[in-house]
Amino acid sequence: MPYKDPEKQKAYMKTYKKTYMEENKEYIKEYHKTPKMIKSHRIGIWKSRGIICEDYDELYDYYSLSTNCEYCWVDLVEGNFGSNKRAIDHCHLTGKVRGILCITCNTRDVFKGK
């Protein structure tokens, strides 16, 4: 820690972060497109939404290899838009994963009560 004063340290870190981001902008942009970062980001979202799993790597592999909705069997697509977008269905009380669904079936809550 370069500074003992917390306010000076905070100001230093703010300047350092800004400089780092400017100098490494292209690297950061490319890193966010890597499979490692995409996987890490997706698992982080699952954890923040309450999905509980013993092995997130195994769940990610299952999620990424799923090609059809487990309820209506429509072909799933990767991305943020469309009714066939891949979604992970889970119980909001226990965090237990129930299946990989299209976003339409997931919002209808087809597995409610299971």
Backbone as CSV, one residue per row, in Angstrom:
resi,resn,N_x,N_y,N_z,CA_x,CA_y,CA_z,C_x,C_y,C_z
1,MET,0.853,-1.172,0.000,0.000,0.000,0.000,0.899,1.235,0.000
2,PRO,0.874,1.998,-1.091,1.760,3.154,-1.194,1.459,4.267,-0.185
3,TYR,0.213,4.393,0.234,-0.171,5.478,1.149,-0.794,4.914,2.413
4,LYS,-0.453,5.542,3.534,-1.048,5.129,4.801,-2.390,5.811,5.017
5,ASP,-2.574,6.978,4.426,-3.828,7.709,4.525,-4.858,7.085,3.576
6,PRO,-5.999,6.621,4.094,-7.002,5.965,3.246,-7.520,6.845,2.110
7,GLU,-7.641,8.122,2.341,-8.139,9.023,1.289,-7.133,9.135,0.141
8,LYS,-5.846,9.242,0.485,-4.811,9.299,-0.549,-4.748,7.982,-1.315
9,GLN,-4.899,6.878,-0.589,-4.887,5.557,-1.223,-6.056,5.431,-2.201
10,LYS,-7.224,5.897,-1.791,-8.411,5.834,-2.636,-8.210,6.655,-3.916
11,ALA,-7.659,7.845,-3.775,-7.398,8.708,-4.930,-6.360,8.074,-5.855
12,TYR,-5.325,7.487,-5.265,-4.288,6.815,-6.043,-4.878,5.656,-6.850
13,MET,-5.712,4.843,-6.206,-6.299,3.686,-6.877,-7.242,4.111,-8.007
14,LYS,-7.965,5.192,-7.802,-8.869,5.704,-8.834,-8.066,6.125,-10.071
15,THR,-6.973,6.833,-9.851,-6.108,7.266,-10.948,-5.453,6.067,-11.623
16,TYR,-4.975,5.124,-10.820,-4.327,3.928,-11.347,-5.290,3.135,-12.230
17,LYS,-6.523,2.943,-11.753,-7.514,2.180,-12.503,-7.829,2.856,-13.835
18,LYS,-7.989,4.168,-13.801,-8.294,4.912,-15.023,-7.154,4.764,-16.035
19,THR,-5.925,4.915,-15.569,-4.755,4.788,-16.436,-4.656,3.372,-16.998
20,TYR,-4.846,2.367,-16.136,-4.777,0.970,-16.558,-5.823,0.676,-17.627
21,MET,-7.047,1.139,-17.397,-8.128,0.887,-18.342,-7.843,1.524,-19.703
22,GLU,-7.292,2.722,-19.686,-6.982,3.407,-20.944,-5.855,2.701,-21.698
23,GLU,-4.823,2.294,-20.973,-3.665,1.651,-21.592,-3.979,0.244,-22.111
24,ASN,-4.925,-0.442,-21.471,-5.218,-1.837,-21.808,-6.615,-2.035,-22.393
25,LYS,-7.183,-0.998,-22.935,-8.554,-1.034,-23.427,-8.778,-2.149,-24.446
26,GLU,-7.911,-2.263,-25.427,-8.071,-3.281,-26.468,-7.903,-4.695,-25.913
27,TYR,-6.928,-4.883,-25.016,-6.711,-6.196,-24.411,-7.943,-6.616,-23.603
28,ILE,-8.464,-5.711,-22.818,-9.643,-6.003,-21.993,-10.836,-6.353,-22.880
29,LYS,-11.007,-5.594,-23.949,-12.107,-5.829,-24.891,-12.007,-7.229,-25.493
30,GLU,-10.821,-7.641,-25.890,-10.619,-8.968,-26.470,-10.765,-10.069,-25.413
31,TYR,-10.289,-9.813,-24.197,-10.375,-10.809,-23.130,-11.828,-11.133,-22.793
32,HIS,-12.690,-10.130,-22.837,-14.104,-10.351,-22.523,-14.806,-11.240,-23.542
33,LYS,-14.177,-11.479,-24.685,-14.738,-12.339,-25.719,-14.208,-13.769,-25.632
34,THR,-13.264,-14.032,-24.757,-12.667,-15.363,-24.661,-13.632,-16.345,-23.991
35,PRO,-13.554,-17.621,-24.345,-14.423,-18.625,-23.711,-14.265,-18.672,-22.188
36,LYS,-13.056,-18.458,-21.702,-12.811,-18.474,-20.255,-13.596,-17.365,-19.559
37,MET,-13.574,-16.176,-20.116,-14.280,-15.045,-19.513,-15.794,-15.203,-19.647
38,ILE,-16.247,-15.699,-20.788,-17.677,-15.908,-20.993,-18.205,-16.914,-19.967
39,LYS,-17.457,-18.003,-19.775,-17.848,-19.020,-18.796,-17.858,-18.442,-17.384
40,SER,-16.828,-17.722,-17.032,-16.730,-17.117,-15.702,-17.877,-16.142,-15.456
41,HIS,-18.184,-15.348,-16.455,-19.272,-14.369,-16.336,-20.619,-15.070,-16.159
42,ARG,-20.868,-16.102,-16.962,-22.137,-16.835,-16.896,-22.308,-17.485,-15.522
43,ILE,-21.266,-18.129,-15.009,-21.342,-18.776,-13.692,-21.562,-17.728,-12.603
44,GLY,-20.926,-16.574,-12.730,-21.135,-15.485,-11.777,-22.577,-15.013,-11.756
45,ILE,-23.202,-14.940,-12.918,-24.612,-14.555,-12.999,-25.479,-15.600,-12.309
46,TRP,-25.195,-16.878,-12.571,-25.967,-17.938,-11.924,-25.877,-17.840,-10.409
47,LYS,-24.686,-17.632,-9.897,-24.507,-17.534,-8.448,-25.260,-16.338,-7.883
48,SER,-25.225,-15.220,-8.586,-25.916,-14.020,-8.096,-27.433,-14.188,-8.130
49,ARG,-27.927,-15.086,-8.972,-29.371,-15.322,-9.069,-29.837,-16.476,-8.196
50,GLY,-28.932,-17.024,-7.394,-29.324,-18.021,-6.406,-29.236,-19.464,-6.851
51,ILE,-28.608,-19.739,-7.978,-28.457,-21.120,-8.428,-27.344,-21.777,-7.614
52,ILE,-27.697,-22.883,-6.981,-26.748,-23.596,-6.128,-26.404,-24.917,-6.803
53,CYS,-25.113,-25.193,-6.896,-24.652,-26.394,-7.597,-23.337,-26.840,-6.973
54,GLU,-23.116,-28.149,-6.955,-21.852,-28.675,-6.433,-20.710,-28.449,-7.407
55,ASP,-20.979,-28.576,-8.707,-19.943,-28.444,-9.721,-20.430,-27.531,-10.845
56,TYR,-20.070,-26.257,-10.768,-20.507,-25.280,-11.755,-19.890,-25.550,-13.127
57,ASP,-18.701,-26.129,-13.176,-18.080,-26.459,-14.461,-18.911,-27.512,-15.199
58,GLU,-19.370,-28.506,-14.470,-20.199,-29.553,-15.065,-21.541,-28.972,-15.516
59,LEU,-22.125,-28.117,-14.708,-23.386,-27.465,-15.069,-23.206,-26.602,-16.312
60,TYR,-22.099,-25.884,-16.396,-21.840,-25.041,-17.569,-21.720,-25.896,-18.833
61,ASP,-21.015,-27.018,-18.726,-20.886,-27.913,-19.882,-22.259,-28.435,-20.311
62,TYR,-23.075,-28.838,-19.351,-24.430,-29.324,-19.638,-25.252,-28.211,-20.298
63,TYR,-25.158,-27.013,-19.775,-25.881,-25.855,-20.300,-25.442,-25.536,-21.724
64,SER,-24.139,-25.478,-21.949,-23.631,-25.070,-23.255,-23.845,-26.141,-24.329
65,LEU,-23.956,-27.404,-23.936,-24.161,-28.478,-24.900,-25.641,-28.792,-25.160
66,SER,-26.530,-28.181,-24.383,-27.961,-28.396,-24.584,-28.396,-27.734,-25.881
67,THR,-29.067,-28.496,-26.720,-29.483,-27.973,-28.028,-30.993,-27.808,-28.146
68,ASN,-31.755,-28.448,-27.239,-33.208,-28.361,-27.289,-33.782,-28.065,-25.916
69,CYS,-34.915,-27.374,-25.898,-35.645,-27.113,-24.659,-36.108,-28.450,-24.093
70,GLU,-35.979,-28.652,-22.807,-36.355,-29.916,-22.190,-37.864,-30.055,-22.007
71,TYR,-38.615,-29.008,-22.327,-40.076,-29.072,-22.204,-40.754,-29.123,-23.570
72,CYS,-40.442,-28.166,-24.454,-41.127,-28.100,-25.748,-40.256,-28.578,-26.908
73,TRP,-39.019,-28.907,-26.680,-38.073,-29.462,-27.642,-37.724,-28.535,-28.809
74,VAL,-37.969,-27.256,-28.679,-37.580,-26.307,-29.714,-36.059,-26.183,-29.710
75,ASP,-35.455,-25.903,-30.869,-34.005,-25.701,-30.946,-33.620,-24.439,-30.198
76,LEU,-32.612,-24.533,-29.341,-32.164,-23.387,-28.553,-31.100,-22.600,-29.300
77,VAL,-31.092,-21.298,-29.079,-30.092,-20.423,-29.685,-29.308,-19.727,-28.584
78,GLU,-28.072,-19.385,-28.893,-27.226,-18.640,-27.967,-27.446,-17.156,-28.244
79,GLY,-27.438,-16.360,-27.218,-27.600,-14.927,-27.405,-28.549,-14.340,-26.381
80,ASN,-28.811,-13.055,-26.537,-29.640,-12.351,-25.565,-31.049,-12.050,-26.047
81,PHE,-31.371,-12.422,-27.274,-32.673,-12.071,-27.822,-33.338,-13.288,-28.446
82,GLY,-34.650,-13.267,-28.496,-35.408,-14.317,-29.157,-36.130,-15.222,-28.185
83,SER,-37.193,-15.848,-28.673,-37.988,-16.725,-27.821,-37.330,-18.089,-27.626
84,ASN,-36.311,-18.395,-28.420,-35.612,-19.674,-28.293,-34.298,-19.545,-27.528
85,LYS,-34.126,-18.444,-26.855,-32.900,-18.230,-26.081,-32.797,-19.289,-24.979
86,ARG,-31.604,-19.777,-24.764,-31.322,-20.786,-23.743,-31.415,-20.157,-22.350
87,ALA,-32.106,-20.851,-21.431,-32.236,-20.369,-20.052,-32.115,-21.555,-19.105
88,ILE,-31.626,-21.287,-17.908,-31.513,-22.340,-16.909,-32.650,-22.154,-15.909
89,ASP,-33.454,-23.188,-15.742,-34.598,-23.121,-14.838,-34.179,-23.664,-13.478
90,HIS,-34.563,-22.953,-12.427,-34.209,-23.400,-11.078,-35.287,-23.004,-10.083
91,CYS,-35.326,-23.700,-8.973,-36.256,-23.395,-7.889,-35.709,-22.195,-7.130
92,HIS,-36.519,-21.172,-6.954,-36.062,-19.970,-6.272,-35.975,-20.137,-4.757
93,LEU,-36.565,-21.191,-4.237,-36.481,-21.447,-2.800,-35.230,-22.249,-2.441
94,THR,-34.942,-23.281,-3.233,-33.811,-24.154,-2.908,-32.564,-23.872,-3.737
95,GLY,-32.730,-23.230,-4.900,-31.596,-22.982,-5.791,-31.270,-24.161,-6.680
96,LYS,-32.053,-25.239,-6.568,-31.805,-26.469,-7.333,-32.182,-26.263,-8.801
97,VAL,-31.296,-26.705,-9.688,-31.526,-26.604,-11.130,-32.522,-27.676,-11.545
98,ARG,-33.533,-27.247,-12.341,-34.547,-28.188,-12.815,-34.351,-28.570,-14.277
99,GLY,-33.708,-27.721,-15.048,-33.497,-28.059,-16.442,-33.068,-26.876,-17.282
100,ILE,-32.773,-27.158,-18.546,-32.405,-26.129,-19.519,-33.606,-25.956,-20.436
101,LEU,-34.161,-24.761,-20.457,-35.379,-24.475,-21.207,-35.168,-23.314,-22.156
102,CYS,-36.122,-23.153,-23.091,-36.142,-21.920,-23.875,-36.705,-20.838,-22.949
103,ILE,-36.451,-19.605,-23.267,-36.874,-18.503,-22.395,-38.396,-18.447,-22.274
104,THR,-39.108,-18.868,-23.314,-40.573,-18.863,-23.273,-41.091,-19.832,-22.211
105,CYS,-40.601,-21.065,-22.223,-41.023,-22.056,-21.225,-40.564,-21.655,-19.828
106,ASN,-39.386,-21.070,-19.730,-38.866,-20.670,-18.428,-39.730,-19.579,-17.805
107,THR,-40.196,-18.625,-18.595,-41.026,-17.558,-18.040,-42.435,-18.046,-17.736
108,ARG,-42.884,-19.112,-18.407,-44.181,-19.718,-18.095,-44.104,-20.560,-16.828
109,ASP,-42.898,-20.847,-16.391,-42.659,-21.647,-15.181,-43.320,-23.021,-15.297
110,VAL,-42.968,-23.751,-16.351,-43.589,-25.042,-16.645,-43.286,-26.124,-15.603
111,PHE,-42.198,-25.987,-14.880,-41.838,-26.992,-13.881,-42.277,-26.589,-12.467
112,LYS,-43.151,-25.606,-12.362,-43.584,-25.142,-11.045,-44.194,-26.305,-10.257
113,GLY,-43.753,-26.444,-9.049,-44.263,-27.503,-8.198,-43.454,-28.784,-8.260
114,LYS,-42.470,-28.850,-9.152,-41.646,-30.054,-9.248,-40.386,-29.901,-8.456
